Amino acid sequence: MSIEVYRDDWGIPHLRAADPAELAFAQGRVTAVDRAWQLEVERHRAQGTTAAFLGADEAGWDTFVRQARLADTARRCFDRLDAGTAGWVRAYVDGVNAGLPEGAGRAPEFARTGLAPGRWEPWTPLAVWLSTHILFAGFPTKLWREEVARRLGEEWTELFATDGPGTAGSNGWVVSGDRTASGAAIVAGDPHRFIEAPGVYQQIRLACPEYDVLGLAVPGVPGLAHFGHTGRVAWAITNAMADYQDLYRERLRRTGDGGVEALGPDGWRAASVHRESVEVAGGEPVTIEVIETERGPVIIGADADAAGSSEAGDSASWEGISLRYPPRVNGELGFGVLPELLAARTVADVDRAVDGWVEPVNVVQAADVDGGLLHRVAGYVPVRDRANSVRVVPAWEAAHAWQDGPAPTPRADVEGHAVMANARGLAAPLGVEFAPAHRATRISALLDASQSWTPEAMTTVHTDTDNPSAARLLEAVRGAAEDSADHDAQGATTDPAGAHGAPLSPAAAAVRERLLGWDRRMEADSADAGLYAAVRGAVVRRVAGHPAFAALREPAPHPALFQPWLALGPRVAFALETLLGSGPVPAQDIAEIVREALEEVAAGEEPQAWGVTHRLAPWQALPEDDARWPGLGGDHDCVLSTSSVPGFTDRSARASAARYVWDLADRDNSLWVVPFGASGVAGDPHHRDQLPLWLRGALAPVTTDWHHLTKEHPHDDH
């Protein structure tokens, strides 16, 4: 085996090999050397074995993964791969296994936890992909809507519709050559995910005689699934916000022989059932029951102690909730697309390749050196009753069955530029909840401002901090009574917004005036942005505390894993724009809430600049004891999307997991950055060397000239 490993100034690996299989091996090996701890955490997460070394806090995740049967689904999907793709994935896994001993020796986390590096199976990359994306489409939102309908009323089922706390999105845009300085297209954007350290994307280059591609890989998965540039064609994706996972309310009962039956459209039918043990570091093992009906695996209500256990006899029954998701149904995950993308030369090649994509459902944008442009949806969305997309539906009603074959995937022409930022648009027929249009509208307006875009100039789009979603709250602030002059002789306000109550104190009036003069930019050093965030937080807490929502304040009776989707406070925070203008809280109460919020902030300490409290909060399997994460600009609905939970925390767990600019005029003019660095090893020079770039919105240059890279010692065998 002849493999060459090079590094650029940022430690980014550039790999060269004799053929695609050797190259896949090289990708697996270098990933294991650079990110052994991350890979092993992901393998255990995909298998449901993290609690065995991370402790009881992870037992809920492990239970879900096992009951959702992710590992078994990955095996099924691997077994259905064509021989060429299966061999290519195996080569990657062989590389991971070859590199893990060296990588584990470099990573101190193994010694801290006592974890020994394990062995990857050929299907493990598919399991990693599934576990990374199983919650991506936010199916727990259906549990939330069910609670809203049951507790608040059917008419309010979709009241909180928004880009909720459990979803992740992206900004993406493609600009045609007639809008660029070079005359060639540019593809750019940034995926928004929960930020993890090490990062969820790995910058890498893969070169062999068949192709030479650079892009952003998912550690543990071969190829470049989402973002790549072959030199002649470049592609990128955003979350289409499609709905493709269903929840079914199951009626279950025991049989005399210890089995389980589920009530379906054709009556009671046997379900598969077995028990598994979840090992817990420092605690007793947890025994769980794994039940699968004809709809899918039961993820809620399938524990061994549920009502209707075998001791209760075969007359007892209970309810559970099953999850139906395309790879489990069809045994297809779309991995055959990955090697096809690497070999793509034109937009037509990318288009044909992503016809086979399954999950997650994405909007794909691409451009090539011949002027070809692509803007389409790719992925598998089942055709079924709309109620399936909104609520938990009864398993015993035939109307909720999936039809054969997926829904058609929309596409559109690119005229000047195309933007997708998770808003309702191209993918509207495939989903229910989309992000507000703010980011998409703002990006389009920024792109309209120039006819001569360059890769360097695209950073001004990535880092835009204008916050359009603030407009409605600012309008409510404007309507707040400023002083007694706003009141008539009877004490009623004459303000057009209809605010009621006592006039604002001088201090609150001063807060109001500052906000009305604010430029609406969420800059990290902006004291006015910090003031706005403080008032917004006070409004959110008061709206969530209004008697109209009293029925939703009790926790929903579902596993802790799903509580981020089921908590009232975050739901109010992300739907605040809607709730200020409609919903069960009367307009006069909203006006009083805003007035009280102004008074609260005015009476307290002066709010700090936004970036003082709006700090990065990445997820880590082993959190750092003394991490001092930096402050951030941006906000949930800014193009510079850095999400917190207003009213409850300013810390940002979700932001740009990478930024990229793919130039079709010259690949070496392309730019990219990740939040931390190329290495997952603490103390490595490239562990967090890109963080300063990422924070200020700068991008690292793409380097493809082998003479400008540093060669490592060759790996000539396994």
C-alpha positions in Angstrom: 0.0 0.0 0.0 1.4 3.4 -1.0 -0.1 6.3 0.8 1.2 9.8 1.3 0.0 12.1 4.0 0.6 15.9 3.8 -0.4 18.7 6.1 -1.0 22.4 5.4 -0.1 25.2 7.8 -3.3 24.5 9.8 -2.6 20.8 10.2 -5.3 19.8 7.7 -4.6 16.4 6.2 -4.1 16.1 2.5 -4.0 12.4 1.5 -2.8 10.8 -1.7 -3.1 7.2 -2.7 -3.0 4.8 -5.6 -6.8 4.1 -5.8 -10.0 4.9 -4.0 -9.8 1.9 -1.7 -6.3 2.9 -0.5 -7.5 6.4 -0.1 -10.5 5.4 2.0 -8.0 3.4 4.2 -5.9 6.5 4.5 -8.8 8.7 5.4 -9.8 6.2 8.2 -6.3 6.0 9.5 -5.6 9.7 9.6 -8.9 10.4 11.2 -8.2 7.8 13.9 -4.8 9.3 14.6 -6.1 12.8 14.8 -9.4 12.1 16.5 -9.4 8.7 18.2 -11.3 9.9 21.3 -14.0 11.5 19.2 -14.3 8.4 17.0 -14.7 6.1 20.0 -17.2 8.3 21.6 -19.2 8.3 18.4 -18.9 4.5 18.0 -20.2 4.0 21.6 -23.0 6.5 21.1 -24.1 4.6 17.9 -24.1 1.3 19.8 -25.7 2.6 23.0 -22.7 1.9 25.2 -21.6 5.3 26.4 -22.9 5.0 30.0 -20.4 2.2 30.5 -17.6 4.8 30.6 -19.3 8.2 30.9 -21.7 7.3 33.6 -25.4 7.4 34.4 -26.1 10.7 32.6 -25.7 8.8 29.3 -28.0 5.9 30.2 -31.0 7.7 28.6 -29.2 8.1 25.3 -28.1 4.5 25.4 -31.6 3.3 26.1 -33.0 5.3 23.2 -30.3 4.1 20.7 -30.9 0.5 21.6 -34.7 0.7 21.6 -34.6 2.6 18.2 -32.4 -0.2 16.9 -29.8 2.0 15.3 -27.0 -0.5 15.3 -29.2 -3.2 13.8 -30.5 -0.7 11.2 -26.9 0.1 10.3 -26.1 -3.6 9.8 -29.2 -4.0 7.5 -28.2 -0.9 5.4 -24.6 -2.1 5.1 -25.7 -5.6 4.0 -27.7 -3.9 1.2 -24.8 -1.9 -0.2 -23.5 -2.7 -3.6 -20.2 -4.6 -3.5 -18.1 -1.6 -4.6 -19.4 0.7 -1.9 -19.2 -2.0 0.7 -15.6 -2.6 -0.1 -14.9 1.1 0.0 -16.5 1.5 3.5 -14.6 -1.6 4.7 -11.3 0.0 3.6 -12.2 3.1 5.6 -12.9 0.9 8.7 -9.7 -1.0 8.2 -7.9 2.4 8.3 -9.7 3.4 11.5 -8.7 0.2 13.2 -5.1 0.6 12.0 -4.9 4.1 13.4 -6.7 3.8 16.7 -3.8 2.4 18.8 -1.6 5.4 17.8 -4.5 7.8 18.2 -5.5 6.5 21.6 -2.0 6.8 22.8 -2.1 10.5 22.0 -5.5 11.2 23.6 -5.5 11.6 27.4 -9.2 11.0 27.6 -8.6 7.2 27.3 -6.5 7.2 30.5 -9.0 9.5 32.3 -11.9 7.2 31.7 -10.1 3.8 31.6 -11.6 3.3 28.1 -9.6 1.0 25.8 -10.0 1.6 22.0 -12.3 -0.9 20.5 -12.8 -2.4 17.1 -14.9 -0.9 14.4 -17.1 -3.1 12.3 -17.8 -2.6 8.6 -21.3 -1.2 9.5 -20.0 1.2 12.2 -19.8 4.3 9.9 -23.4 3.8 9.0 -24.3 3.6 12.7 -22.4 6.8 13.4 -24.3 8.5 10.6 -27.6 7.3 12.0 -26.9 8.4 15.6 -25.6 11.8 14.4 -28.8 12.5 12.5 -31.6 10.5 14.2 -32.8 13.6 16.1 -31.9 15.9 13.3 -35.5 16.2 11.9 -36.9 16.9 15.4 -39.5 14.2 15.6 -39.9 14.9 19.4 -41.7 18.1 18.3 -44.7 15.8 17.6 -44.7 14.9 21.3 -44.8 18.6 22.1 -47.7 19.3 19.7 -49.5 16.4 21.3 -49.1 18.0 24.7 -50.2 21.4 23.4 -53.3 19.9 21.9 -54.2 17.9 24.9 -53.5 20.5 27.5 -54.1 23.8 25.8 -56.6 22.9 23.0 -56.6 21.6 19.5 -56.7 25.1 18.0 -53.2 25.8 19.4 -51.5 22.7 18.1 -49.1 24.5 15.8 -49.0 27.8 17.8 -45.3 27.3 18.7 -44.2 26.4 15.1 -40.7 27.6 14.6 -37.1 26.5 14.3 -37.2 24.8 17.6 -34.5 24.0 20.2 -33.9 20.5 19.0 -33.3 21.2 15.3 -30.2 22.3 13.5 -30.0 24.3 10.3 -27.7 26.0 7.9 -27.1 29.0 5.7 -26.2 28.2 2.1 -26.1 30.2 -1.1 -24.9 29.8 -4.6 -24.0 32.8 -6.7 -23.9 32.5 -10.5 -20.9 33.7 -12.5 -22.6 36.9 -13.8 -22.7 38.1 -10.2 -19.0 37.4 -9.4 -15.8 39.3 -10.2 -14.2 36.2 -11.8 -17.2 35.3 -13.9 -17.3 31.8 -12.2 -19.8 30.7 -9.6 -19.3 30.7 -5.9 -20.9 28.3 -3.4 -20.8 29.4 0.2 -22.5 29.0 3.6 -22.2 27.5 7.0 -24.0 24.6 8.7 -25.5 25.3 12.1 -25.2 22.4 14.5 -24.8 21.9 18.2 -21.2 22.8 18.7 -19.0 19.9 19.8 -15.4 19.8 20.8 -13.7 18.3 18.8 -15.8 19.7 15.9 -18.4 17.7 14.0 -16.7 18.5 10.7 -13.2 17.6 9.6 -11.4 19.5 6.9 -9.6 17.0 4.6 -8.4 16.4 1.0 -8.7 13.1 -0.8 -6.6 12.6 -3.9 -6.0 9.5 -6.2 -5.8 9.1 -10.0 -9.6 8.9 -10.2 -10.3 12.2 -8.3 -8.9 15.0 -6.1 -11.5 16.4 -3.7 -11.4 18.6 -0.7 -14.1 19.4 1.8 -15.7 18.8 5.2 -16.0 15.2 6.3 -18.0 13.8 9.3 -15.4 12.0 11.5 -16.2 8.3 11.3 -17.8 8.4 7.9 -15.8 8.0 4.6 -15.9 10.5 1.8 -17.3 14.0 1.9 -21.1 13.7 2.2 -22.1 17.3 2.6 -19.5 19.8 1.4 -16.9 19.2 -1.3 -14.9 20.7 -4.2 -13.4 18.5 -6.8 -11.8 21.4 -8.8 -14.4 21.2 -11.5 -17.6 21.0 -9.4 -18.5 22.0 -5.8 -21.5 21.2 -3.7 -23.0 22.0 -0.3 -26.2 21.3 1.6 -28.6 22.9 4.1 -31.2 21.2 6.2 -34.4 21.1 4.1 -36.5 21.0 7.3 -38.5 18.1 5.9 -40.6 15.7 8.0 -39.7 12.1 7.3 -40.0 10.4 10.7 -43.3 9.3 12.2 -44.5 8.5 15.8 -47.3 6.0 16.2 -49.3 5.4 19.4 -49.2 1.7 19.9 -51.5 -0.5 21.9 -49.4 -3.4 23.3 -50.2 -6.5 25.3 -48.5 -9.6 26.7 -49.1 -13.1 25.4 -49.0 -16.2 27.6 -45.6 -17.2 26.3 -44.0 -13.9 27.3 -44.3 -12.3 23.9 -45.8 -9.0 22.9 -48.6 -8.2 20.5 -49.4 -4.8 19.0 -52.7 -3.6 17.6 -52.5 -2.6 14.0 -55.0 -2.0 11.1 -55.4 -5.8 10.8 -55.8 -6.5 14.4 -53.4 -7.8 17.0 -50.1 -8.9 15.4 -46.9 -10.3 17.0 -44.1 -7.8 17.8 -40.5 -8.7 18.2 -39.3 -8.4 21.8 -36.0 -9.0 23.7 -34.1 -7.5 26.7 -30.8 -5.8 26.8 -28.6 -4.6 29.6 -27.1 -1.1 29.6 -23.9 -1.0 31.6 -23.4 2.1 33.8 -20.0 3.2 35.1 -20.3 3.4 38.9 -23.8 2.0 39.0 -25.9 -1.0 38.5 -26.8 -2.2 34.9 -30.1 -1.1 33.6 -32.3 -3.8 31.9 -34.4 -2.5 29.1 -37.0 -4.1 26.8 -36.6 -3.7 23.1 -40.0 -4.0 21.3 -40.6 -3.6 17.5 -44.0 -3.5 15.9 -44.9 -3.5 12.2 -44.6 0.3 12.3 -41.2 0.4 14.0 -39.3 0.2 17.3 -41.1 1.3 20.4 -39.0 4.2 21.9 -41.4 5.3 24.7 -43.3 2.9 27.0 -41.2 -0.2 26.1 -39.5 -0.7 29.5 -39.7 -4.0 31.3 -41.6 -2.5 34.2 -44.4 -1.0 32.0 -48.0 -1.8 32.9 -48.9 -5.0 31.2 -45.7 -6.9 32.2 -45.9 -10.7 31.8 -47.0 -11.1 35.5 -50.1 -9.1 34.7 -51.4 -11.8 32.3 -52.3 -11.7 28.7 -55.4 -9.5 29.3 -53.3 -6.5 30.4 -52.4 -3.9 27.8 -50.6 -0.6 27.7 -49.6 2.1 25.3 -46.3 3.0 23.9 -45.0 5.1 21.0 -43.0 3.7 18.1 -40.7 5.5 15.7 -40.9 4.9 11.9 -37.9 6.2 10.0 -36.9 5.4 6.3 -33.6 3.5 6.8 -35.3 1.1 9.2 -38.2 0.6 6.8 -36.2 0.3 3.5 -32.7 -0.8 4.6 -31.2 2.1 2.7 -29.1 5.0 4.0 -27.8 6.3 0.7 -24.1 5.6 1.3 -23.7 4.6 -2.4 -23.9 8.3 -3.1 -20.7 9.1 -1.3 -18.1 7.6 -3.7 -20.2 8.9 -6.6 -19.8 12.4 -5.3 -16.1 12.1 -5.0 -16.0 11.2 -8.7 -18.3 14.0 -9.8 -17.1 16.4 -12.5 -20.2 18.3 -13.3 -23.4 19.5 -11.7 -25.2 16.8 -13.6 -23.0 14.2 -11.9 -23.9 15.6 -8.5 -27.5 15.7 -9.4 -27.5 12.1 -10.4 -25.6 11.0 -7.4 -27.9 12.7 -4.8 -30.9 11.0 -6.4 -29.9 8.1 -4.2 -29.7 10.1 -1.0 -31.9 9.1 2.0 -31.3 10.8 5.3 -31.1 13.6 6.4 -33.2 15.3 3.8 -31.2 18.3 2.4 -31.3 21.1 0.0 -28.3 20.6 -2.3 -26.6 23.5 -4.1 -23.8 23.0 -6.6 -21.9 24.7 -9.4 -19.3 23.7 -11.9 -16.7 25.3 -14.0 -18.9 25.2 -17.1 -21.5 27.4 -15.6 -23.8 24.6 -14.4 -25.9 25.4 -11.3 -28.0 23.2 -9.1 -30.7 24.0 -6.4 -32.7 21.0 -5.3 -33.9 18.8 -2.5 -32.4 15.4 -1.9 -33.6 12.6 0.4 -36.4 10.2 1.2 -39.7 11.7 2.5 -42.5 9.1 2.8 -45.9 9.9 1.3 -48.6 9.6 4.0 -51.4 11.5 5.7 -50.6 15.0 6.8 -51.6 14.2 10.4 -48.5 11.9 10.5 -46.3 15.0 10.1 -48.1 16.9 12.9 -48.9 14.6 15.7 -48.5 11.1 17.2 -51.0 9.0 15.2 -52.9 5.8 16.1 -51.1 2.7 14.9 -54.4 0.8 14.4 -55.7 3.2 11.7 -54.9 2.2 8.2 -55.0 5.9 7.0 -51.6 6.5 8.6 -49.7 3.9 6.7 -46.9 4.9 4.4 -47.5 4.7 0.7 -44.9 2.9 -1.6 -42.1 5.2 -2.8 -41.0 8.7 -1.6 -42.4 12.1 -2.3 -40.9 13.9 -5.3 -38.0 16.2 -4.4 -38.5 19.8 -5.6 -35.9 21.7 -7.6 -35.6 25.3 -8.9 -33.6 27.3 -11.4 -30.8 29.6 -10.1 -31.3 33.1 -11.3 -28.4 35.3 -10.1 -28.3 33.5 -6.8 -30.2 31.0 -4.7 -30.4 30.9 -1.0 -31.6 28.3 1.5 -31.6 29.0 5.2 -34.2 26.5 6.4 -37.1 28.9 5.6 -40.3 27.8 4.0 -39.6 27.8 0.2 -38.2 25.1 -2.0 -38.9 22.3 0.5 -42.2 23.6 1.7 -44.3 20.6 0.4 -42.1 18.3 2.5 -42.3 19.8 5.9 -44.4 21.4 8.6 -42.1 23.7 10.6 -39.5 25.9 9.0 -37.2 28.6 10.3 -38.5 32.1 10.1 -37.6 33.8 6.8 -35.2 36.3 8.4 -31.9 34.7 7.6 -32.9 33.7 4.0 -34.3 37.2 3.3 -31.2 38.9 4.8 -28.7 36.8 2.8 -30.6 37.5 -0.4 -30.6 41.2 0.3 -26.9 41.2 1.0 -26.2 39.2 -2.2 -28.3 41.7 -4.2 -26.0 44.5 -3.1 -23.1 43.5 -5.4 -22.6 42.2 -8.9 -18.9 41.4 -8.4 -18.6 39.0 -5.5 -15.3 37.6 -4.5 -14.5 34.7 -2.1 -13.0 37.1 0.4 -16.1 39.3 0.4 -18.4 36.4 1.3 -17.2 36.7 4.9 -19.4 39.8 5.2 -22.4 37.6 4.6 -21.3 34.9 7.0 -20.8 37.4 9.8 -23.8 39.7 9.4 -25.3 40.4 12.8 -28.5 42.3 11.9 -31.4 40.8 13.9 -34.6 41.2 12.0 -36.6 39.1 14.6 -36.1 41.9 17.1 -38.5 44.2 15.1 -41.7 42.9 16.7 -40.5 43.2 20.3 -39.1 46.7 19.5 -42.5 47.7 18.2 -44.0 46.5 21.5 -41.4 48.5 23.3 -42.3 51.5 21.3 -45.9 51.1 22.3 -45.0 51.1 26.0 -46.2 54.3 27.8 -43.2 56.6 28.2 -44.5 58.9 30.9 -47.7 60.4 32.3 -48.1 62.5 29.2 -49.1 59.4 27.4 -52.2 59.0 29.6 -55.5 60.8 29.3 -57.4 62.3 32.2 -58.8 58.9 33.3 -55.3 57.3 33.3 -55.8 55.3 30.1 -53.1 55.4 27.5 -53.6 57.1 24.2 -50.6 55.3 22.8 -51.6 53.5 19.5 -50.2 50.2 20.7 -52.8 50.2 23.5 -50.5 49.7 26.4 -52.1 49.9 29.8 -51.0 50.5 33.4 -48.8 53.0 35.2 -46.5 55.2 33.1 -42.9 54.1 32.8 -40.5 55.2 35.4 -37.7 57.6 34.2 -35.2 54.7 34.3 -37.5 52.4 32.3 -38.2 55.2 29.8 -34.5 55.6 29.3 -34.1 51.8 28.6 -37.0 52.2 26.1 -35.2 55.1 24.3 -32.0 53.2 24.1 -33.6 50.3 22.5 -35.5 52.4 20.0 -32.2 54.0 19.0 -30.4 50.6 18.7 -29.1 49.6 15.3 -30.5 46.0 15.8 -27.0 44.5 15.4 -26.1 41.7 17.9 -22.4 42.6 18.0 -20.4 41.0 20.8 -19.2 44.3 22.2 -22.6 46.0 21.9 -24.0 47.2 25.2 -27.4 47.9 23.5 -27.5 44.4 22.2 -27.0 43.2 25.8 -29.8 45.5 26.9 -32.1 44.1 24.2 -31.3 40.6 25.3 -32.0 41.4 28.9 -35.4 42.9 28.1 -36.2 40.0 25.7 -35.3 37.5 28.4 -37.6 39.3 30.9 -40.5 39.2 28.4 -40.0 35.5 27.6 -40.1 34.6 31.3 -43.2 36.6 31.9 -45.0 35.2 28.8 -44.0 31.6 29.8 -45.4 32.4 33.3 -48.7 33.8 32.0 -51.8 31.9 33.3 -52.7 31.1 29.7 -49.8 28.6 29.6 -50.2 27.1 33.1 -51.3 23.8 31.7 -48.0 23.4 29.8 -45.7 24.1 32.7 -45.9 20.5 34.1 -43.2 18.3 32.6 -44.5 15.9 29.9 -44.4 12.2 30.9 -41.6 11.3 28.4 -38.0 10.3 28.8 -35.5 13.0 29.8 -33.8 12.8 26.4 -36.8 14.5 24.8 -37.3 17.2 27.4 -35.5 19.9 25.4 -38.4 19.7 22.9 -41.0 19.6 25.6 -40.0 22.4 28.0 -42.3 25.4 27.8 -39.7 28.1 28.4 -37.6 27.3 25.3 -40.7 26.9 23.2 -41.8 30.4 24.2 -38.4 31.8 23.6 -38.1 30.6 20.0 -41.8 31.4 19.2 -41.7 34.9 20.9 -42.3 36.7 17.6 -45.5 34.8 17.0 -46.7 35.0 20.6 -46.3 38.8 20.8 -48.8 39.1 18.0 -51.1 36.1 18.4 -52.0 33.3 20.7 -53.9 32.8 24.0 -52.2 35.7 25.8 -54.4 38.8 25.3 -52.8 41.8 23.6 -53.3 44.0 26.7 -51.4 41.4 28.8 -48.6 41.4 26.3 -48.4 45.2 26.6 -48.2 45.0 30.3 -45.6 42.2 30.2 -43.4 44.4 28.0 -43.8 47.4 30.4 -42.9 45.2 33.4 -39.9 43.8 31.5 -38.6 47.4 30.9 -39.1 48.2 34.6 -37.3 45.0 35.7 -34.2 45.7 33.5 -34.2 49.3 34.5 -34.2 48.5 38.2 -31.4 46.0 38.0 -27.7 46.2 37.3 -26.7 47.6 33.9 -26.7 44.7 31.4 -23.3 43.7 30.1 -22.3 43.8 26.5 -23.8 41.0 24.6 -20.6 38.9 24.2 -20.0 39.0 27.9 -22.9 36.7 28.6 -23.4 35.2 25.1 -20.6 32.7 25.4 -19.8 29.6 23.5 -20.9 26.4 25.3 -19.8 23.4 23.2 -20.8 19.8 24.1 -17.9 17.6 25.3 -18.0 14.0 26.3 -15.6 15.0 29.2 -16.3 18.7 29.9 -13.3 20.8 30.7 -13.1 21.8 34.4 -11.8 25.3 33.8 -12.8 26.1 30.2 -13.1 29.8 29.5 -15.1 29.8 26.3 -15.2 33.1 24.4 -18.0 35.5 23.9 -19.9 35.6 20.6 -21.8 38.0 18.4 -24.9 37.1 16.5 -28.1 35.5 17.6 -30.6 32.8 16.6 -32.1 34.6 13.6 -29.0 36.5 12.5 -27.1 35.2 9.5 -24.3 34.8 12.1 -26.5 32.3 13.9 -25.5 31.7 17.5 -28.4 30.2 19.4 -29.0 30.5 23.1 -32.3 30.1 25.0 -33.5 33.7 25.7 -34.9 34.1 29.2 -33.0 31.2 30.5 -29.4 31.3 29.3 -27.3 33.4 27.0 -24.8 30.7 26.5 -24.7 29.4 22.9 -24.7 25.7 22.3 -25.5 26.0 18.6 -23.6 28.0 16.0 -21.6 27.6 12.7 -20.0 24.2 12.8 -17.9 25.3 9.8 -17.8 28.1 7.2 -16.8 27.6 3.6 -16.5 29.4 0.3 -16.0 27.2 -2.8 -14.6 29.2 -5.7 -15.2 27.7 -9.2 -12.8 30.0 -10.9 -9.8 28.7 -8.9 -10.1 26.1 -6.1 -7.0 27.7 -4.4 -9.1 30.8 -3.9 -11.5 28.9 -1.8 -11.7 29.4 2.0 -12.8 27.5 5.0 -12.7 27.4 8.8 -14.0 25.2 11.7 -14.5 26.4 15.3 -11.5 24.6 16.8 -8.9 22.9 14.6 -7.9 19.9 12.6 -6.7 17.9 15.6 -8.9 16.4 18.4 -5.9 16.0 20.7 -5.5 18.4 23.6 -2.1 20.1 23.4 -1.6 19.6 19.7 -0.7 22.8 17.9 -3.7 22.4 15.7 -6.2 21.5 18.5 -7.8 25.0 18.6 -5.7 27.1 16.3 -8.6 28.1 14.1 -10.8 29.3 17.0 -9.5 32.9 16.7 -10.3 32.9 13.0 -13.7 31.5 13.6 -14.5 34.1 16.3 -13.7 37.1 14.2 -15.3 35.7 11.0 -12.1 35.1 9.1 -11.4 32.0 7.0 -8.3 30.0 6.3 -7.0 29.6 2.8 -7.4 26.4 0.9 -4.0 25.1 -0.2 -3.8 22.4 -2.9 -0.2 22.7 -4.3 1.6 19.7 -2.9 4.8 21.7 -2.9 3.3 24.0 -0.4 2.4 21.2 2.0 4.5 19.3 4.5 4.8 15.6 3.9 4.6 13.1 6.8 6.3 9.8 6.9 4.6 7.3 4.5 2.3 4.5 5.7 3.3 1.7 3.5 1.2 -1.1 5.1 -1.6 -1.8 7.5 
